[in-house]
Amino acid sequence: MSYRNPKAAPINTGAAVYEGIQKLSGDVVAFANNERDRKAALITEGLAVSQAVDDNVNKMGLNIKEGISNFQTQILEKSKGIKNQISSQFAIMNQTFSSPEDRAKAKAEIARLQKYPEQLVGEMATGKYIVDQLSESMQLKAGTTGSVSFSNDINLIGVGMDLKNGGDNTKIEDVNGGRVLVTTNDKGETFRLNISSITQSLAANPKQSLFKTVQDDTADIDMYSTALGFGKDVTKETLIANKHLIKTGTEMIAGVETATYGVNMAALKNAAKGLSKDLLDNNANYGYASSIWQDRLGNKTTLEEAIKATSREEVLGDIQDHYISEALDKAQLNLGFTLKQAQPKKESKTYFASSNALDQLAKGKTNSGMDQVEFNGMKFSKTGTSKKDFIISKKTVTLGDYITETIDGKKVIKKDKHGVNMRELPSIKNDPNAQIKMYLYNAKTKQYTLNEKAWRALASDSVIRKVPN
């Protein structure tokens, strides 16, 4: 065979080649048919998902009856982009040569997005539920049974109040697959409420109450009434016999000299000293005790804050005093005459030259007093946060440290031009060896009194005066 006369190359015209071509053609047709069926199924599924999103958005519209709040507007806006996001995921799945991994990721994202509008419908309903419950409870006078308790979570109250007023200060944040409502009021205070978590909780228990309300404390008043001897059949004579009423004097009534009586508070407090302890000792009663402290007694601090600032004994004493007063009010209806507290006999008070200085420290700077006073050329200051830990300290002059310098590699005390050792400027500090507790606590009466005797010793005061200086 030469270049000019090559032999013809043999051509394979056998059945194998024909069968191969026929099989390849069949595979292509089968792939095309399968791909067509797959895409048709995807289109059908996509339309169904899109319709489900529309249905949920329509449900949101049905929940808005009169006007639309800022909160509801944000919910609807979050729903509008869902269809586009779902469509983009179906587009990935619809690509002819998309990988199985890409399709699986897109399918998982579609499943997540499908739930989103339904979740938003639930959260819109939760927002309305919060407003409805808050509005219903606020129809009652604050502090009365059934009204909103001041012991509620501050975030629930802060966000709820803004939603009630239209939600203009509330924004929705997506956090870990859920939604958090963030409210910032005019004072710059920020409140955060996980509305997705509340919605899930409501799904499990639709009738639950979100807001704690002031509970009926009639049973506590009755308990105190019984312990103090103010039962339904109580008489004036019985109260006198029990020394719960004591003679305070006499007065002329219709020309007849008649004895007058007053309530012996010391005896009542002694009779009530064992009551209400379970409110503070049993953790199961904490919610009820918190409501009593803030709603019934009108305190602005929480129960926990009050105990830390003072003591459990003082907090319990305040609760007992409240219910003694409630029991007295109830007893008056049965007695038919007004129960007035017996005034203690006036005792002549001895005043000292330093009494006014102690009074100023007791008031403190925040109450038109002072946190630092002078007496007999000495200075005194008050430190602490409550009667439980207030300390009065005498100020003392502390010499400054010696001033040093380095000469020939050695550190020496620097001297002035007269050869006297030089010091830093002196400072005035609280003397740790000249301090007293400002108040003494009486466990029996549950009262704090000024530590006057120790104060006079600290101030070196023995000058008695008949009137305040």
C-alpha positions in Angstrom: 0.0 0.0 0.0 1.4 3.3 -1.1 0.4 6.9 -0.3 -0.8 7.2 -3.9 -2.8 4.0 -3.8 -3.9 3.4 -0.3 -6.1 0.4 0.5 -9.7 1.3 1.5 -10.2 1.1 5.3 -12.6 -1.6 6.3 -16.0 -0.3 7.5 -17.8 -2.1 10.3 -21.3 -2.5 9.1 -22.2 -5.1 11.6 -25.3 -5.4 13.8 -23.4 -4.3 16.9 -23.0 -0.8 15.7 -26.6 -0.6 14.7 -27.8 -1.8 18.0 -25.5 0.7 19.8 -26.9 3.6 17.8 -30.5 2.4 18.4 -29.8 2.0 22.2 -28.3 5.6 22.5 -31.3 7.0 20.6 -33.7 5.1 22.9 -31.8 6.4 26.0 -32.0 10.0 24.8 -35.8 9.6 24.2 -36.3 8.0 27.6 -34.3 10.8 29.3 -36.3 13.4 27.5 -39.5 11.8 28.4 -38.5 11.4 32.0 -37.2 15.0 32.2 -40.5 16.2 30.7 -42.5 14.2 33.3 -40.2 15.4 36.1 -40.6 19.1 35.1 -44.3 18.7 34.7 -44.5 17.3 38.2 -42.4 20.2 39.5 -44.6 22.7 37.8 -47.7 21.1 39.3 -46.1 21.0 42.8 -44.9 24.6 42.4 -48.4 25.8 41.6 -49.8 24.0 44.6 -47.2 25.5 46.9 -47.8 29.0 45.4 -51.5 28.6 46.0 -50.9 27.5 49.6 -48.9 30.7 50.2 -51.7 32.8 48.7 -54.2 31.0 50.9 -52.2 31.8 54.0 -51.7 35.5 53.0 -55.5 35.6 52.5 -56.0 34.3 56.0 -53.9 37.2 57.3 -56.1 39.6 55.4 -59.2 38.1 57.1 -57.6 38.7 60.5 -57.4 42.4 59.8 -60.9 43.7 60.3 -60.6 47.4 60.9 -57.5 49.3 59.7 -54.1 47.8 59.8 -51.4 48.2 62.5 -47.6 48.6 61.9 -47.1 45.1 63.3 -49.6 43.6 60.8 -48.1 45.6 57.9 -44.7 44.1 58.7 -46.2 40.5 58.8 -47.8 41.0 55.4 -44.6 42.5 53.9 -42.6 39.4 55.1 -45.1 37.2 53.3 -44.9 39.0 49.9 -41.4 37.8 49.1 -42.1 34.1 50.0 -43.5 33.2 46.5 -40.4 34.6 44.7 -38.1 32.7 47.1 -39.9 29.5 46.5 -40.0 30.0 42.8 -36.2 30.5 42.7 -35.7 27.2 44.5 -38.1 25.4 42.0 -36.0 26.9 39.2 -32.9 25.2 40.6 -34.7 21.9 40.7 -36.1 22.5 37.2 -32.6 22.7 35.6 -32.0 19.8 33.4 -28.5 19.0 34.6 -28.8 20.1 38.2 -27.0 17.8 40.6 -28.9 15.6 43.1 -27.2 17.6 46.0 -28.5 20.9 44.6 -32.0 19.5 44.2 -32.0 18.1 47.7 -30.9 21.5 49.1 -33.6 23.3 47.1 -36.3 20.8 48.2 -35.3 21.3 51.9 -35.5 25.1 51.5 -38.9 24.9 49.8 -40.1 22.8 52.8 -38.9 25.5 55.2 -40.3 28.4 53.2 -43.7 26.6 52.9 -44.1 26.7 56.7 -43.2 30.4 56.9 -46.5 32.0 55.8 -48.4 29.6 58.0 -46.2 30.5 61.0 -46.8 34.2 60.2 -50.5 33.7 60.2 -50.2 32.2 63.7 -48.0 35.0 64.9 -50.4 37.6 63.6 -53.1 35.9 65.6 -50.8 35.8 68.6 -50.3 39.5 68.4 -54.0 40.1 68.4 -54.4 37.6 71.3 -51.8 39.6 73.3 -53.6 42.9 72.6 -57.1 41.4 73.5 -55.9 39.9 76.8 -54.1 43.1 77.8 -57.1 45.3 76.9 -59.5 43.1 78.8 -57.4 43.1 82.0 -56.8 46.9 81.8 -60.5 47.6 82.0 -60.2 46.9 85.7 -58.7 49.3 88.2 -55.0 48.7 88.8 -54.4 46.6 92.0 -57.9 45.1 92.0 -58.6 41.4 91.5 -58.4 40.4 87.8 -56.4 43.5 86.7 -53.0 43.2 85.0 -50.3 42.5 87.6 -47.3 44.7 87.9 -45.3 41.5 88.5 -45.6 40.4 84.8 -42.5 40.1 82.7 -41.4 43.6 81.7 -40.8 42.5 78.1 -44.3 41.1 77.7 -45.8 44.4 79.1 -43.5 46.6 77.1 -44.2 45.0 73.8 -47.9 44.3 74.6 -48.6 48.0 75.4 -47.0 49.1 72.1 -49.0 46.6 70.1 -52.1 47.8 71.9 -51.3 51.3 70.7 -50.7 50.3 67.1 -47.2 48.8 67.3 -45.5 51.9 65.8 -42.4 51.3 68.0 -42.2 47.6 67.3 -40.0 45.9 64.7 -39.9 42.2 63.7 -36.5 40.5 63.7 -35.8 37.0 62.3 -33.8 35.0 64.9 -32.9 31.3 64.6 -35.8 30.5 62.3 -38.3 32.4 64.4 -39.5 35.9 65.0 -38.7 38.3 67.9 -40.6 41.5 68.5 -38.4 44.4 69.5 -40.0 47.5 71.0 -38.1 50.7 71.8 -40.1 53.3 73.7 -39.7 57.1 73.8 -37.4 56.7 76.8 -35.0 54.6 74.9 -35.9 51.4 76.8 -35.9 48.2 74.7 -38.1 45.2 75.2 -37.8 41.8 73.3 -40.5 39.2 73.0 -40.1 35.9 71.2 -43.5 35.7 69.5 -42.7 32.5 67.7 -42.2 30.7 71.0 -45.5 32.1 72.4 -47.3 31.0 69.2 -46.0 27.5 69.7 -47.1 27.5 73.3 -50.6 28.7 72.4 -50.9 25.9 69.8 -50.4 23.4 72.6 -52.7 25.2 75.0 -54.9 27.7 73.2 -56.8 28.9 76.3 -53.7 29.8 78.4 -53.5 33.2 79.9 -50.4 35.2 78.8 -50.7 37.9 81.4 -50.6 37.3 85.2 -53.5 39.1 86.9 -54.0 40.2 90.4 -55.3 37.2 92.3 -58.1 37.2 94.8 -56.6 37.5 98.3 -59.8 37.3 100.3 -58.6 34.0 101.9 -55.5 35.9 103.3 -57.7 38.7 104.7 -59.9 36.1 106.4 -56.9 34.3 107.8 -55.6 37.5 109.4 -59.2 38.4 110.7 -59.4 35.0 112.4 -55.9 35.2 113.9 -56.5 38.7 115.2 -59.8 37.8 116.8 -61.9 39.8 114.2 -64.3 37.0 113.5 -67.9 37.6 112.3 -69.3 37.7 115.8 -66.6 39.8 117.3 -67.6 42.3 120.0 -65.9 45.3 121.6 -65.8 43.5 124.9 -64.0 40.5 123.5 -61.4 42.8 121.8 -60.8 44.6 125.1 -60.5 41.3 127.0 -57.9 40.1 124.4 -56.1 43.5 124.8 -56.5 44.1 121.1 -58.3 47.3 122.2 -56.8 49.4 125.0 -58.1 52.3 126.9 -56.8 55.6 125.5 -58.7 58.1 127.7 -62.2 59.4 128.4 -64.6 61.8 126.8 -68.0 63.2 127.6 -70.7 61.6 125.6 -74.3 62.8 126.2 -73.1 64.2 129.5 -71.6 60.9 130.6 -67.9 60.4 131.0 -67.1 57.5 128.7 -63.9 55.5 128.2 -62.3 55.6 124.7 -60.4 52.8 123.2 -57.9 52.3 120.4 -56.3 49.5 118.5 -53.3 47.9 120.2 -51.1 47.5 117.2 -48.3 45.9 119.2 -50.7 43.1 120.3 -52.0 42.7 116.7 -48.5 42.4 115.2 -47.6 39.8 117.8 -50.7 37.8 116.9 -49.8 38.0 113.2 -46.0 37.3 113.5 -46.4 33.7 112.3 -48.6 34.5 109.3 -47.6 34.7 105.6 -44.2 33.2 106.1 -45.1 30.5 103.5 -45.3 33.3 100.9 -41.6 33.8 101.0 -40.4 30.3 102.1 -42.3 28.3 99.5 -41.0 28.9 95.9 -44.4 27.8 94.6 -46.0 30.9 96.1 -43.4 33.3 94.5 -45.8 34.6 91.8 -48.6 35.2 94.2 -46.3 36.9 96.7 -44.8 39.1 94.0 -48.3 40.2 93.0 -49.1 41.0 96.6 -45.9 43.0 97.0 -46.3 45.1 93.9 -50.1 45.2 93.3 -51.6 45.1 96.8 -48.9 47.1 98.6 -48.1 49.3 95.6 -44.3 48.9 95.7 -42.4 49.7 92.5 -39.5 47.3 93.2 -39.9 43.6 92.6 -40.1 41.2 95.6 -36.6 39.9 94.9 -35.2 43.4 94.7 -36.8 44.4 98.0 -35.5 41.4 99.8 -31.9 42.1 98.5 -32.2 45.8 99.5 -33.6 45.2 103.0 -34.2 41.7 104.4 -36.8 38.9 104.2 -37.9 39.8 107.7 -38.6 43.5 106.8 -40.5 42.5 103.6 -42.6 40.0 105.6 -43.3 42.6 108.2 -44.6 45.0 105.5 -46.9 42.2 104.1 -48.2 41.5 107.6 -48.8 45.1 108.3 -50.8 45.4 105.1 -53.1 42.5 105.9 -53.5 43.6 109.5 -54.9 46.9 108.0 -57.1 44.9 105.6 -58.5 42.8 108.5 -59.2 46.0 110.6 -61.1 47.5 107.7 -63.2 44.4 107.4 -63.8 44.2 111.2 -65.2 47.7 111.3 -68.2 46.5 109.2 -69.0 43.9 112.0 -68.3 46.2 114.9 -70.3 49.2 113.8 -67.7 51.7 115.0 -64.3 53.0 113.7 -61.2 51.2 114.8 -58.4 53.8 115.3 -54.9 53.0 116.3 -54.1 53.9 119.8 -51.5 56.7 119.9 -48.5 55.9 122.0 -47.9 58.2 125.0 -45.7 61.1 124.0 -42.3 60.8 125.5 -40.0 63.7 126.0 -37.2 63.3 123.6 -33.7 64.2 124.5 -31.8 66.1 121.8 -28.1 66.4 121.5 -26.0 68.9 119.7 -25.3 66.4 116.9 -28.9 65.3 116.5 -29.4 67.6 113.5 -26.3 66.3 111.7 -27.6 62.7 112.2 -31.0 63.7 110.9 -29.4 65.1 107.7 -27.5 61.9 107.1 -30.7 59.9 107.6 -32.6 61.9 105.0 -29.7 61.7 102.5 -28.9 63.9 99.6 -31.8 62.4 97.5 -34.3 63.5 100.2 -33.3 67.1 100.9 -30.6 66.0 103.4 -26.9 65.3 103.0 -24.6 62.4 102.6 -21.7 64.2 104.3 -21.9 66.5 107.4 -19.6 68.4 109.7 -19.7 68.5 113.5 -17.2 69.8 116.0 -14.6 70.3 113.2 -15.0 66.7 112.1 -16.4 65.3 108.9 -18.7 62.3 108.6 -20.1 60.5 105.5 -22.8 57.9 104.8 -22.3 55.0 102.5 -24.5 52.0 101.6 -27.8 51.5 99.7 -30.4 50.8 102.4 -31.1 50.8 106.1 -29.8 47.3 106.2 -26.2 48.4 105.2 -25.9 52.1 105.8 -22.5 53.0 107.4 -21.4 56.3 108.9 -17.7 56.9 108.8 -15.5 59.6 110.2 -13.3 61.3 107.7 -9.5 61.3 108.4 -6.6 63.1 106.8 -4.2 60.6 105.3 -0.7 61.8 104.6 0.5 61.4 101.0 3.2 58.9 100.0 6.8 60.1 100.1 8.0 61.4 96.7 11.1 59.5 95.5 13.8 60.1 93.0 16.7 58.1 91.7 20.3 59.3 92.4 23.3 57.4 91.3 21.1 54.4 90.6 19.5 54.4 94.0 15.9 55.4 94.8 15.8 58.0 97.6 13.2 60.3 99.2 13.2 63.6 97.5 13.8 66.6 99.8 12.7 70.2 99.4 15.2 73.2 99.5 15.0 73.2 103.3 16.0 69.5 103.5 12.5 68.3 104.5 11.2 65.0 103.0 8.6 65.7 100.3 5.2 64.0 100.2 2.3 63.8 97.8 -0.7 66.0 98.8 -2.7 64.6 101.7 -6.1 63.1 101.1 -9.3 62.9 103.1 -10.7 59.3 103.4 -13.1 57.3 105.5 -11.4 56.0 108.5 -12.0 52.2 108.6 -11.4 52.3 112.4 -14.0 54.9 113.0 -17.3 53.5 111.6 -20.7 52.6 112.9 -23.9 51.0 111.5 -26.4 53.8 111.0 -29.4 51.7 111.8 -30.2 49.0 114.3 -32.8 46.3 113.4 -35.3 45.0 116.0 -36.3 41.5 115.0 -39.2 41.6 117.4 -40.8 44.7 116.0 -39.3 44.3 112.5 -38.3 47.9 112.6 -35.1 49.9 112.0 -34.1 52.7 114.4 -31.2 55.2 114.2 -28.1 54.1 116.1 -28.1 57.3 118.1 -25.9 56.2 121.0 -23.1 54.9 118.7 -23.4 58.1 116.7 -22.9 60.3 119.7 -19.9 58.3 120.7 -18.4 58.6 117.2 -19.1 62.3 117.1 -17.8 62.8 120.7 -21.1 64.5 121.6 -22.5 64.8 125.1 -24.2 68.2 124.9 -27.9 67.8 125.7 -30.5 70.2 124.3 -34.2 70.5 125.1 -35.2 71.3 121.5 -33.7 70.3 118.1 -30.8 72.4 117.1 
